[in-house]
Amino acid sequence: MPKYMFKASYGSEGAAGVLSKGGAARRDAIAKAAESVGGKLESFYFAFGGTDAFVIVELPDNATAASLALTVSSSGVVGVETAVLLDPDEIKPGGSASPDYRPPGS
């Protein structure tokens, strides 16, 4: 199943919610949300800096990942960036395709 990394940044209301219920409650809520769409939470870590949490989930497909990210973002208390993660074995020597590409200015 494909893996995705969500980078979450809490607004003031979201941060207050994390502080009031604790970090484990947020992890559990994300695990439940992933499971509700046929996925699985792999890891959830809080961090310092511009990104408050890094979440890695397995989900059935890109559409499901987009739906989950949009649902979370639509709450208005957290912003989400999504990255599709690739297993190292998916990157083959020479790539799997040969794009016809011309760099700018050439």
VENCOR-V253957 format. One record per residue. N is the residue number from 0. RES is the residue in three letters. SS is DSSP state (H for helix, E for strand, C for the rest). PSI is psi in whole degrees, -180 to 180 (999 if undefined). OMEGA is omega in radians with two decimals (999 if undefined). Layout:
n->(N	N)
res->(RES	RES)
ss->(SS	SS)
psi->(PSI	PSI)
omega->(OMEGA	OMEGA)
This chain:
n->(0	1	2	3	4	5	6	7	8	9	10	11	12	13	14	15	16	17	18	19	20	21	22	23	24	25	26	27	28	29	30	31	32	33	34	35	36	37	38	39	40	41	42	43	44	45	46	47	48	49	50	51	52	53	54	55	56	57	58	59	60	61	62	63	64	65	66	67	68	69	70	71	72	73	74	75	76	77	78	79	80	81	82	83	84	85	86	87	88	89	90	91	92	93	94	95	96	97	98	99	100	101	102	103	104	105)
res->(MET	PRO	LYS	TYR	MET	PHE	LYS	ALA	SER	TYR	GLY	SER	GLU	GLY	ALA	ALA	GLY	VAL	LEU	SER	LYS	GLY	GLY	ALA	ALA	ARG	ARG	ASP	ALA	ILE	ALA	LYS	ALA	ALA	GLU	SER	VAL	GLY	GLY	LYS	LEU	GLU	SER	PHE	TYR	PHE	ALA	PHE	GLY	GLY	THR	ASP	ALA	PHE	VAL	ILE	VAL	GLU	LEU	PRO	ASP	ASN	ALA	THR	ALA	ALA	SER	LEU	ALA	LEU	THR	VAL	SER	SER	SER	GLY	VAL	VAL	GLY	VAL	GLU	THR	ALA	VAL	LEU	LEU	ASP	PRO	ASP	GLU	ILE	LYS	PRO	GLY	GLY	SER	ALA	SER	PRO	ASP	TYR	ARG	PRO	PRO	GLY	SER)
ss->(C	C	E	E	E	E	E	E	E	E	C	H	H	H	H	H	H	H	H	H	H	C	H	H	H	H	H	H	H	H	H	H	H	H	H	H	C	C	C	E	E	E	E	E	E	E	C	C	C	C	C	C	E	E	E	E	E	E	C	C	C	H	H	H	H	H	H	H	H	H	H	H	H	C	C	C	C	E	E	E	E	E	E	E	E	C	C	H	H	H	C	C	C	C	C	C	C	C	C	C	C	C	C	C	C	C)
psi->(138	151	147	146	125	128	117	137	118	139	-179	-39	-40	-43	-40	-38	-41	-44	-36	-35	-13	159	-34	-33	-37	-44	-46	-38	-40	-39	-44	-42	-44	-44	-33	-17	19	18	-169	134	127	-45	153	120	136	155	166	158	-158	-26	125	-28	142	124	128	126	151	129	157	-37	176	-39	-39	-42	-43	-42	-44	-47	-43	-38	-45	-47	-34	-13	-24	-3	-5	139	145	132	141	136	132	128	139	136	142	-32	-16	-17	105	152	130	-2	166	-9	161	83	142	100	137	120	156	138	0	999)
omega->(-3.14	3.12	-3.13	3.01	3.03	3.02	-3.06	3.06	-3.07	2.92	-3.08	3.13	3.10	3.11	3.11	3.11	3.10	-3.13	-3.08	-3.07	3.13	-3.08	-3.12	3.12	3.12	3.09	-3.12	3.12	3.13	3.09	3.13	3.13	3.12	-3.14	-3.10	3.11	3.07	-3.11	-3.09	3.03	3.08	3.13	3.13	3.13	2.97	-3.09	3.03	3.05	-3.07	3.10	-3.09	-3.13	3.03	-3.05	3.06	-3.12	2.94	-3.14	-3.07	-3.06	-3.11	-3.14	3.11	3.11	3.13	3.13	3.13	3.14	3.13	3.11	3.13	-3.12	-3.09	3.09	3.14	-3.11	3.12	3.03	-3.07	2.93	-3.10	3.04	3.03	-3.12	3.13	3.04	3.14	3.14	3.11	3.14	-3.08	3.06	3.14	-3.13	-3.12	3.12	3.11	-3.11	3.02	-3.02	3.06	-3.13	3.08	3.11	-3.13	999)
